[in-house]
Amino acid sequence: MSNLFEPYQIRDMLVRNRFMRSATTSAYADEEGIVNETIIRHYERMSRGEVGLIIKGHLYIMDNGKAHDGMAGISNDKQIPMLRKLTDAVHKHDGHIVAQINHAGVVHQPDRAGPSKYSEDDWTAREMSTDEIEAVIEGFGDAAERAMQAGFDGVEIHGAHGYLLSQFLSRDVNKRDDKWGGSLEKRMRLALEVYDEIRGRLGNDPVLIKLNSDDFSPSGFTVEDAIQVSKALSDRGIDLIEISGGGRGRRQDLRERARHPEYSEADFAGHAIKIRKAVKPTPMALVSGFKTLSAMEKAVNEDLTDMVSLSRPFIREPGLVASMKKGQRESTCIRCDACRANFGVAMMQCLLE
Ligand SMILES: Cc1cc2nc3c(=O)[nH]c(=O)nc-3n(C[C@H](O)[C@H](O)[C@H](O)COP(=O)(O)O)c2cc1C
């Protein structure tokens, strides 16, 4: 018997099944970060297709935290009406939707700024001042409040993939020697203070985080670090941790260390088992690699995770969950990554015939 199609409770939010759409950005928003009808239609299709919990592609919390052209924002009130249209379109079909909120840190251009002076390829970023760090915490709080005004069911803090919070967590990127850097306890301070700020503003509404299980750099942020950060967030009352991987300095060959032979589809299953053990019963979602219904069923039935989270398969088949309920056994996404590589053209449309 599969638990995949059973509802799942996250605080007061009763999600209709265990399928989560992991945040997936498009490059279709306008210069002011306002989403358009094309984006809204894609979200409506996923909700009509019975995805339980949809995480909106990352939204920049402040104008100096934008990661790429065409990224949508939640940095000012003008962005709210179209986001409200988007959340209404999802709710119309009984789905839930959470806003992923993000600050890009050193990825933002042209004024690249992060925890410390930092270089990569042909660019260099400057160190943020303490006032700027305080402003980021405030900015996350303001963005979370706007998200609720726009009708989202909660927020997901983007703590992964080499953006600002993940930069602070990394011992390779964060070289500060004040209260924001040094020991892991200090490196995780920003993530925890962002969480506290949002919880203070949102009260009982769901607050989730997407967190790396490993940066896959030689030693920037390891699974041992991820366990400690997950524990601290769990102790504070985070409502769900979505386990991901890959930060600054990532190396493809190091990804192998996150795998587990019994769960070969899920890229980070080995790490997830360790984190799960440390934070259970805090709700968990696991992303990356899921393709077949049987692998997802096994992951949920054997309690590897509470929710299975997918991104690329929903670009190709927004109606995948409903189709699986009717008997489809696997996603037809082949992970060619054209959706990611053709930045701006194809982020929400599959290029496969
Ligand atoms: C086009 C595209 C856009 C993405 N945008 C985001 C994003 O906004 N936020 C985020 O946390 N991850 C983002 N991701 C990563 C996915 O959420 C997910 O972690 C990754 O694709 C692995 O899951 P999958 O194997 O199911 O695709 C994106 C991935 C793709 C392909």
The ligand as an SDF file (V2000), in Angstrom:
LIG
                    3D

 31 33  0  0  0  0  0  0  0  0999 V2000
   14.9750   25.2510  -14.4010 C   0  0  0  0  0  0  0  0  0  0  0  0
   15.2820   25.0390  -12.9420 C   0  0  0  0  0  0  0  0  0  0  0  0
   15.0840   26.0490  -12.0320 C   0  0  0  0  0  0  0  0  0  0  0  0
   15.3470   25.8510  -10.6560 C   0  0  0  0  0  0  0  0  0  0  0  0
   15.0580   26.8580   -9.7610 N   0  0  0  0  0  0  0  0  0  0  0  0
   15.2300   26.6410   -8.4350 C   0  0  0  0  0  0  0  0  0  0  0  0
   14.8050   27.6100   -7.4880 C   0  0  0  0  0  0  0  0  0  0  0  0
   14.2600   28.6680   -7.8070 O   0  0  0  0  0  0  0  0  0  0  0  0
   15.0310   27.3220   -6.1730 N   0  0  0  0  0  0  0  0  0  0  0  0
   15.5980   26.1480   -5.7590 C   0  0  0  0  0  0  0  0  0  0  0  0
   15.7470   25.9390   -4.5580 O   0  0  0  0  0  0  0  0  0  0  0  0
   15.9650   25.2130   -6.6330 N   0  0  0  0  0  0  0  0  0  0  0  0
   15.7790   25.4180   -7.9580 C   0  0  0  0  0  0  0  0  0  0  0  0
   16.0850   24.4170   -8.8410 N   0  0  0  0  0  0  0  0  0  0  0  0
   16.5430   23.1040   -8.3410 C   0  0  0  0  0  0  0  0  0  0  0  0
   15.3610   22.1630   -8.1440 C   0  0  0  0  0  0  0  0  0  0  0  0
   14.4290   22.6580   -7.1940 O   0  0  0  0  0  0  0  0  0  0  0  0
   15.7900   20.7670   -7.6650 C   0  0  0  0  0  0  0  0  0  0  0  0
   16.4220   20.8960   -6.3970 O   0  0  0  0  0  0  0  0  0  0  0  0
   16.7280   20.0530   -8.6560 C   0  0  0  0  0  0  0  0  0  0  0  0
   16.3170   20.2890   -9.9920 O   0  0  0  0  0  0  0  0  0  0  0  0
   16.7600   18.5380   -8.3900 C   0  0  0  0  0  0  0  0  0  0  0  0
   15.4730   17.9770   -8.4480 O   0  0  0  0  0  0  0  0  0  0  0  0
   14.9580   17.1200   -9.7330 P   0  0  0  0  0  0  0  0  0  0  0  0
   15.9360   16.0010   -9.9410 O   0  0  0  0  0  0  0  0  0  0  0  0
   13.5840   16.6350   -9.3440 O   0  0  0  0  0  0  0  0  0  0  0  0
   14.9120   18.0670  -10.9050 O   0  0  0  0  0  0  0  0  0  0  0  0
   15.8360   24.6050  -10.2120 C   0  0  0  0  0  0  0  0  0  0  0  0
   16.0420   23.5770  -11.1460 C   0  0  0  0  0  0  0  0  0  0  0  0
   15.7610   23.7700  -12.4880 C   0  0  0  0  0  0  0  0  0  0  0  0
   15.9380   22.6220  -13.4520 C   0  0  0  0  0  0  0  0  0  0  0  0
  1  2  1  0
  2  3  1  0
  2 30  2  0
  3  4  2  0
  4  5  1  0
  4 28  1  0
  5  6  2  0
  6  7  1  0
  6 13  1  0
  7  8  2  0
  7  9  1  0
  9 10  1  0
 10 11  2  0
 10 12  1  0
 12 13  2  0
 13 14  1  0
 14 15  1  0
 14 28  1  0
 15 16  1  0
 16 17  1  0
 16 18  1  0
 18 19  1  0
 18 20  1  0
 20 21  1  0
 20 22  1  0
 22 23  1  0
 23 24  1  0
 24 25  2  0
 24 26  1  0
 24 27  1  0
 28 29  2  0
 29 30  1  0
 30 31  1  0
M  END
$$$$
